[in-house]
Amino acid sequence: MGILEALEYLLGKGYAPRRGFYIGLGHDEEVGGLKGALNMVRVLKQRGVQLSFVLDEGLAIADGIIVGLEGPAALIGLTEKGMAHVKLRVSTAPGHASMPPRETCIGILAAAVKRLEENPMPRLFGYGPERETFEHLAHKFGLPLKFIMSNLWLFSPVLGRLLERKPETNGLVRTTTAVTMFNAGVKDNVLPSHAEAHVNLRIHPAQSLQEVLDQIHSTVGDQRVKIELISGFEAPPVSSSDEKSFGFQIIKKTVLDVFPTVTVAPGICIANTDSQHFKDLTKDIYRFLPVWLTPGDTQRIHGINERISKKNYEEYVMFYFSLIQNCDIQKLPEPHSSVHEL
């Protein structure tokens, strides 16, 4: 709605862009975009379209989310995590509840799930673009964190241990494991013959899909538990963020136009977006929403009382209103040199 209101406002003002741009609104973003975004990409390919960059949803303006960070930070996702949907299944003989075996299929599966939760994937902080985030933000922390983040070549393991303490930042550190569905049994007095659990994993860019599957097999360690990959993909390539990166610099300028008090830094989106389908149309894909996230807000995403303030919605409209106009140049201005002749 923010994008459409910004566009309507521009049209009302008689704005005629010199640079062509596309707005892609999918109807199935939450279930993979296979009928929305994928069809959009197919049409664009048929038309021979190549895009300078893509901006999708993703990271946000974190205010009070990262422990020790002084002031808000707008994080622009250069990539996102991969994903795996894995099903665990146990089958045993059915029977009467009055004569239970030592272990039921539910007990066997529950033990396997418990091992997965108690043995998380390895800590990989510093091996992906998340390292850039804290190098950019180091000056916004007080001591000793400022010293730690300015020397991540040495202190990456220390920072990784600090970040894994909170669910909001643990996703930056590793491939996360979430048991999302557990099904077994049909009647109170009948021993079930089948039990299954579904596990959702968000894969760190430094880890492959096969490495994740191997780790699951190793952790479960029980041949009675059948492990099946339902679907999965690895993290996409990392987009550019240097001074000559048109997309990143335009987004950064727009953020600072609308939110002049924030610090802008590159980051990694821990969720998945439709943008993955556009990788053949551009080499630069970014993930950012002009939404404020404060303590407590993260629990509301897909949760109870998900909401946005009126003021923040106005900022949405202004962000896309400014972004379209900021994009309307042929190339970036030359960056100012930090070297001055005497």
Protein Blocks (a to p, Z undefined) as FASTA:
>chain_A
ZZmmmmmmmmmnopacfbdcdddddfklmnoopmmmmmmmmmmmmnopacfbdcdehddd
dehkaghiacjdddddfbdcdddddddddddddddfklccfbdfklmmmmmmmmmmmmcc
ddfehiamklmmmmmmmmmpccfklmmmmmmmlmmmmmmmmmmmpmklmmmmmccdddfb
dcedjbfklccfbdcddddddddfkbcfklmmmmmmmmnopaklccddfbdcdddddddf
bfklmklmmmmmmmmmmmmmbccdddddfbdcfklmmmmmpcbdcdddfbdcdehjlmmg
opahiacdfklmmmmmmmmmmmmmmmmcfbdcddddfbdcZZ
